[in-house]
């Protein structure tokens, strides 16, 4: 899951390398190239049943449903291949 989410996406997005905060928890930035103020990220947590993915983006940047949809679609594709 981590390698899939941190893989280079289409040119319209920038992805950061995984940042490890503590054992079993990491963050992967996923930001639209043309909207850097929407610095968004996946937070992955290892659980007993696998991995939980949490999507976060700034709440003060409006009209970003398209970004939420793209992030969810990417996470779903990665989950299907994991």
C-alpha positions as CSV (number, residue, x, y, z in Angstrom):
1,X,0.0,0.0,0.0
2,X,2.8,2.4,0.9
3,X,4.7,1.9,-2.3
4,X,1.6,2.2,-4.4
5,X,0.5,5.5,-2.7
6,X,4.0,7.0,-2.9
7,X,4.5,6.1,-6.5
8,X,4.8,9.0,-9.0
9,X,1.3,9.8,-10.2
10,X,0.2,11.7,-13.4
11,X,2.0,15.0,-13.8
12,X,-1.0,16.9,-12.3
13,X,0.0,15.8,-8.8
14,X,3.1,15.8,-6.6
15,X,3.7,13.0,-4.1
16,X,6.2,13.1,-1.2
17,X,8.2,10.2,0.1
18,X,6.7,8.5,3.1
19,X,7.5,10.2,6.4
20,X,7.5,7.9,9.4
21,X,6.2,9.5,12.6
22,X,6.3,6.4,14.8
23,X,6.1,2.7,14.5
24,X,3.3,1.8,12.2
25,X,2.3,5.4,11.3
26,X,3.4,7.3,8.2
27,X,2.3,10.2,6.0
28,X,2.5,10.5,2.2
29,X,1.8,14.0,0.7
30,X,-0.4,14.2,-2.3
31,X,-0.8,17.7,-3.7
32,X,-2.2,19.1,-7.0
33,X,0.7,20.6,-8.9
34,X,-1.4,23.7,-9.8
35,X,-2.8,24.1,-6.3
36,X,0.1,23.9,-3.8
37,X,-1.9,25.6,-1.1
38,X,-3.9,22.4,-0.9
39,X,-1.1,20.5,0.7
40,X,-2.9,17.2,1.4
41,X,-1.8,13.8,2.6
42,X,-2.6,10.2,3.3
43,X,-1.9,9.0,6.8
44,X,-1.4,5.2,7.0
45,X,-1.7,3.3,10.2
46,X,-0.8,-0.4,10.5
47,X,-3.5,-2.3,12.3
48,X,-4.0,-5.9,13.3
49,X,-6.2,-6.4,10.2
50,X,-3.9,-4.6,7.7
51,X,-3.6,-0.9,7.0
52,X,-6.0,2.0,7.6
53,X,-5.7,5.0,5.2
54,X,-6.9,8.4,6.4
55,X,-7.1,11.3,3.8
56,X,-6.7,14.9,5.0
57,X,-6.6,18.2,3.2
58,X,-6.9,21.8,4.4
59,X,-10.4,22.6,5.4
60,X,-10.0,26.2,4.4
61,X,-9.4,25.5,0.7
62,X,-12.9,25.2,-0.9
63,X,-14.2,23.5,-4.0
64,X,-11.8,20.6,-3.7
65,X,-14.2,17.7,-4.2
66,X,-12.3,16.8,-7.3
67,X,-9.1,16.3,-5.2
68,X,-11.0,14.2,-2.6
69,X,-12.4,12.1,-5.4
70,X,-9.0,11.6,-7.0
71,X,-7.4,10.7,-3.7
72,X,-10.1,8.2,-2.9
73,X,-9.8,6.6,-6.3
74,X,-6.0,6.3,-6.0
75,X,-6.3,4.7,-2.5
76,X,-9.0,2.3,-3.8
77,X,-6.8,1.3,-6.7
78,X,-3.9,0.7,-4.4
79,X,-6.0,-1.3,-2.0
80,X,-7.1,-3.5,-4.8
81,X,-3.5,-4.4,-5.7
82,X,-2.3,-4.8,-2.1
